[in-house]
């Protein structure tokens, strides 16, 4: 490749990567918030993303809703599903060993995947085109209008989330519980309610990602959450699990790396690169890029 | 105001409190003194609802609160400054105080109380936007106390406020505790520094391995041979 075409390819993949990465970031946020508050890797989180995609699908295809109402509906339904999962599956195990709740999370994940197959059939569905995909060509660099929508909505949601977490009472309660649960209780914070709220917010964000992916890739199926779920987990670890800006940055970085590997090497190496990053980060900086060094308090 | 009656508390198989009874009258400073591991913090944690007694009663203003959720106990008017301060280190001084007022929604009253706290602890006022984790030990203790006061408690539980502080700061903290009490808040104080605790308290209890072994007015205990030998250094 000559220099000009390499630069051209680089910019093109950068755009693809940021767009893909913002999806990872939306899912990673839920992972990281739930980890922050419960110290639980919620392996069912990727499947919540799938639930969101299906709700979006039915909202647009059967209820004939337009894009924004469908997106909102998917987020609300997924938020409720997330809260129910926490209430039914995780809360009874709050004081059990961590491994019990982790295994339960894997169980919930399988339940959603195969329960989903039973409910909506394993057949992939074609997501209706809620708005036309237009291609813009800037001197050979192609930008899809859907990529712009994905990025714009992801950024908007992240701004809203940051505001909620930093400025609102519920967000402050969330940070307090995740920093020191007993101290938060002594402030009069209802910890159960705060945990429910965290599941609702995290699940809503994952559902938004599900709808956006449905629109972008056109196709959804009950197992669609597995790979993005794992990738978002990697993104969360990369940024520093439990750290909200870390999940955002980790998602975007992972998306860019994957796009570069697809563009310059081969798309078959994409997943290998992602998991390679997980191994490298766990070997050299397990606390993640933005993670704090956790000191054990005595 | 507060009546603990014959409570038994366990940590797993460990019997931490073996029939402890403590009474706190409104307006007083009552102190629990005793060695490490005697069960002082366990008593406070049980009052706040962080631990549930296996047997016995905890009555606050005639109402049984044993087994109630911690946040509801805070709403009734019991606030605790936990051992080791437990401030939210990754949040600002201001945010810590806001969290202290979590149970309240009267934004005007909250602002007034915050001003009061900043005038009482002027060093916090200078550090409003600073991360709480960057404060010195004494400032963190002041923040923890200010934060607990933000819920407008009628009963303030203080767990080892002198821990890890220089003697001068300990004096300052104790004179603040007296002021807080004088302005109408009842105080239950747990301390290893028995000298200081007895000097400001009205009433005192001595706790040894999960049992109350002595009780009386602070003067009585300060004069008692047993207490002087064991806790006051002769």
HADDOCK unambig.tbl for C-alpha pairs under 7 A between the chains (distance, minus, plus):
assign (segid A and resid 176 and name CA) (segid B and resid 88 and name CA) 6.63 0.50 0.50
assign (segid A and resid 179 and name CA) (segid B and resid 88 and name CA) 6.74 0.50 0.50
assign (segid A and resid 183 and name CA) (segid B and resid 86 and name CA) 6.18 0.50 0.50
assign (segid A and resid 185 and name CA) (segid B and resid 70 and name CA) 5.92 0.50 0.50
assign (segid A and resid 185 and name CA) (segid B and resid 71 and name CA) 5.77 0.50 0.50
assign (segid A and resid 186 and name CA) (segid B and resid 70 and name CA) 6.53 0.50 0.50
assign (segid A and resid 186 and name CA) (segid B and resid 71 and name CA) 6.61 0.50 0.50
assign (segid A and resid 186 and name CA) (segid B and resid 74 and name CA) 6.76 0.50 0.50
assign (segid A and resid 186 and name CA) (segid B and resid 79 and name CA) 6.88 0.50 0.50
assign (segid A and resid 186 and name CA) (segid B and resid 80 and name CA) 6.51 0.50 0.50
assign (segid A and resid 187 and name CA) (segid B and resid 99 and name CA) 6.31 0.50 0.50
assign (segid A and resid 187 and name CA) (segid B and resid 100 and name CA) 5.24 0.50 0.50
assign (segid A and resid 187 and name CA) (segid B and resid 102 and name CA) 6.35 0.50 0.50
assign (segid A and resid 188 and name CA) (segid B and resid 70 and name CA) 6.77 0.50 0.50
assign (segid A and resid 188 and name CA) (segid B and resid 71 and name CA) 3.83 0.50 0.50
assign (segid A and resid 188 and name CA) (segid B and resid 72 and name CA) 6.83 0.50 0.50
assign (segid A and resid 188 and name CA) (segid B and resid 74 and name CA) 5.29 0.50 0.50
assign (segid A and resid 188 and name CA) (segid B and resid 75 and name CA) 6.70 0.50 0.50
assign (segid A and resid 188 and name CA) (segid B and resid 102 and name CA) 6.30 0.50 0.50
assign (segid A and resid 188 and name CA) (segid B and resid 103 and name CA) 5.75 0.50 0.50
assign (segid A and resid 189 and name CA) (segid B and resid 71 and name CA) 5.61 0.50 0.50
assign (segid A and resid 189 and name CA) (segid B and resid 102 and name CA) 6.74 0.50 0.50
assign (segid A and resid 190 and name CA) (segid B and resid 71 and name CA) 5.78 0.50 0.50
